[in-house]
Amino acid sequence: MTGSDTPPLEQLEMAIAASGRRIAFSQFGDPAGTPLFYVHGFPSSRREAWLLHAVACALGVRLISLDRPGYGDSDPAPGQLLSDWPDDLLCVADQLGLERFGLIGVSGGGPYVLACAWRLAQPEAQGLQGRITACGLVCPLGPIYRDEQLEQMHWAARANLRIGQQAQWLGDLIFGGPTTMLLEHWPSLVEHTRSLAAPAADRAVLADAETAAILNRTIADAMRNGAPGARRDLYLYTHDWGIPLEQIDRPIRIWHGQADGTVPIEHARWYAEQLPNAQLTELPDEGHYSVPFRYSRQILSELIKSAA
């Protein structure tokens, strides 16, 4: 997917939040193209968007990808809630002079896209409502603070996520220190975990050495400095998001593989029932990794068409 036309991976840009906290981001695709914020998964980093660089170039899409707080090169924000994160995105959008932009959230990035869709439509966000041109969710993680959605997940993922439901100090203890140091230096250890519940379509995608290398790099980014972002996400995902989904009336496009063993298709179906204006595309035999890789051209094309 990436081909030989790869972006300068280490090209790092910084925005500064009102609090003085640094927000790291990188840009991929066509610098003059239709702006689309790529919201990375869990645990990952802004470099995840590198996988869509070649397709974005071909389609005329400018991908902007942020490290969420505590990931990669972004400073932690210990008290930040899911519903606060849109402020980070707006900080970067304003620095780049982007009046209007689309959003695409992959896996654990899905809840953050929904936070933006909700926050920017609130009365106190007067003047911001028209800035979002399109919203897409790809294999999105559902509200796993609800037992119904958590129980649908693979047993190994469910066991780890339940730790997030406990006091935050417990998650920090289990997933801090030696664990993060190990994964930061040997991120390839995660490769086996990715394949635990992977269908054939995912295994085929993950067998590509370049794809695996980029995914491993995002794990190393996520685990840096004790993984404060990943540990915070673990807590946030498993506690009430405070986002009334029924109030998000803008169009939301969802793509999800029916064979996804990482985030089950039931999560996307639940979103399709709860969001007033959602359109779900179910892809037979596709998994968690195959959908964003194999269908990236279709997904980006439909989002920029909506943004026109």
N, C-alpha and C positions, 0 to 999 in steps of 0.2 A: 504493500500500500504506500509506503513512504517513498520508494524509488530512490534514485540518485539525487534528486533535487531536494535535499534536506536543508532545513533552516539552521542558522548558527545556534546550536543547542544551548550554549552558555550566554546568549544574549539576554541579559537581565535588566529589567527596568523597575523603578521604584516609584510608588506614590506614598504620600505621607498623610495619614489620617489626622483628624482634628486633635486627637490625643497625642500625636507625635509618633504613633506606632507605624512601622514600615509595612507596606503592602507590596509584595513582589509579584511581578507579572511578566509575561513574555508574549510576543505576537508571532503568529504563524500564518501561512497561506499568502494571499495577495494583499500587500500593504495598501492598495488603493481599492480593495474590494468592499463588499457589503459587510459591515461590522457585526460580529456575532461573538458573544462571550461564551466561552467553553468552561463549564463548571465541573471540575474533576471529581473522581470517585473516592472511595475509602478503602484503605489508606493509599494516598497517591500524591500527585503534585501537579503543578502547572504543565510540566513536560509531557503529561499524558496527551495533550492536544497535538504533540508532534506526530502522532500516528495518523492524524487527518490532514497533515500539511500538504501533501501532494494533491489530494482531492480538492482541498480548499483553494489551492493555486489554480487548478484547472477550472473551477467553477466561479472564480472571482469572489471568494469569501475571505474576509480578514478575520482570523480567529484571535481573540484576546483571552488569555488564560491566566487566572490569578492563583497563587498559592493561598489557600485559606489560612487563617491565623494559626501559627504554630507549625505549619507545613513548610518544607523547603526553606526559602529565604524570608518568609513573612514572620514578623514578630508575633508571639502568642497574645491572645486576648482572653485571659482566664474567665472573665465574667460574661463574655459575649454569648448571646442566645442565637438560635437559628434566625429568629425574626429581626436580629440586629445586623446580620451580614449584608443585607442590601446596601447599607451605608458604605461598606468597603467597595462594592462594585461601582456605586455612584462616584466615589472618590476617584477611581481609576478612569471611569467614563469622562468625568469632568476634566481630568488632567489631559486626556487625549482629545478633548473638544468634541466628543461624540454626543450629539443631541438625541439621536435615535439608534437603537441597537436591538438585536435579537439575543435570545438566550437558549443554550442547549446544555442540559444537565444529564450526565451519564452516571448510572448506578447511584452511589451515595451523593452525587451532585444534584439529583432530582429534587430532594426536599429543599435545597437552597434556591433552586429556580422557582419553586412554588412560593417560598418566602418572599422573593422579589416580586412575583406576580401579585401577591396579596398586599405587601407593604406599599408598593408604588400606586396602588389603586385606592388607598385610604384617603379620607378627606384632608388629613394633615399633610398629605403628600401633594398638595395642590400644585399643579404645573408639571408634575412628574408623570402623570398617568399616560401621556402619549409617547413616552420615550421608548417603551418596549414595543418592538414591531412584531415579534414572533416568539413563541415559547415551545421548546421541544424537550421531551423526556425520553431517554433511551435506557431501557431496562431499569427503571427507577426503583430504588428502595422504598418500600412502603412504610407506614407509620408503625414501626416495630415496638413502640411503647404500648401498643395494643396487643394483647396476648394472641388474638386471632391471627395477625400478620406474623408475629414472631414464631408461632408454632408451625407455620407453613414452611419455614426455612430448614435447610439441611441441619442434621443434629449437631455437626461440628461448629457451624456458624452460630447456631442457637445457643450452644454452651458458652461460647466466647461473648456473645452479645448479652447474655443474662448477667454477666459480670458488670456490664455497664449500668444495669438497673440497681446495683448496690451503691453504697456510699462511694463517692468519687475517689477517696483515698485508697480503696481496695483495688480499683482499676489501675490507679497510678502505681501501686505496689507491684501488681502482677505484670503489667505491660510496660513498666519503666525499667531503668537500670540495665541489667544484663540482657534482657530480651531485646530491647531496642538497639543496643550496641551490636548484638549478634546480627540482627537483620540489616542494620546500616552497613556493615562491612561484608555480609554475605547475603544480599537480597535474593539470590537465586534459590535460597532455601524455601522461598514461598512458591516456587514453581510447582512442587508436588501438591501443595494446598489448593492451587488454582484448578487442578485437575480432579480434585476429590469427587465432585459431583458433575463434572463436565461431560456434556454429550459429545458425539463425534464431531460435530461442527466446531465446537470450541477447541477440541484437541487438535484439529487440523490447523486452526489459526495460531494456537499457542506453540505449535511445532516450528513455526518460522523463527529463526534465530534472531533476526532484527527486531521483530515484535517483542520477543521475550526479553531482549536486552533493554528495550525502552521501558517496558513494564517493570523490570528489575530496578532500573534507574529511579523510577518514581517511588518504589518502595524504599530505596536508600534515602531519597529526599524526605519521605514521610517520617522515617525513623531518626532523622538527625536531631541532635540535642535532646534526646530522651522522648521524642515523639509527642510533644505537648498538644499538637493539633489533632493527631489521631486519637489520643486519650480523651480530649475534649469532645470530639465527634462521637466517640463511643458512648459518652454520657448523654450528649444531646439527642442522639438518635433514639435512645431508649427511655427518654422522658418526654412528657407532653410537649409538643412543639409550640403550642399556643398559636397555631395558624388555623383559622376556621376555613377549611377548604371550600365549603359551600358558598363562601363569599367571592371566590375567584371566578368571575364570569367571563374572562377573556378566553379566546380559543387556546387550547392546550393540545398539542399533538404528542402522541405516545407511540413508541415502537418497542415491542418486546418479543423475545423468542419463546415459543411454547415449550421448548425443551430446556429452558434456563434452569440450571441446578444451583446457581448462586443466589439469585433473587427470583423467586418463583413467579410465574405468569399471573398467579392470583393477586399479586400486589398491583400490577397494572390494571387488572380487571376491577379491583376495588377503587382505584383512582377514577376509572372510567365511569363508575357508578356515582361517585361522590362529587366529582367536579362538574359543574353545570354545563360546561361547553368543551368537553374533552372528546377527542377522536382517537381511538385505539386501533393500531395496526398490529395484529398478531401474526408472527412469522413461524410457520410450521418447521419443526426439526432444528430451529436455530437456538443458540445458547446465549450466554451472558457476554462473551467476547466476540462471537461471530457477528452479532447484529451491528454493533458500531463499526466493525471493520468491513464487513461485506456489503453493508447497506449505507455506508457513509455518503456515497454520491446521491442516492435517493433522498436520504434524510436532509442533507444540506440543501439540495435543490428545492425541496418542498418548503423549507424554512425561509430561504431567500425569496421564493415566490410569494410567500405570505407577507414578507417584509416590503414587497414592492409597492 
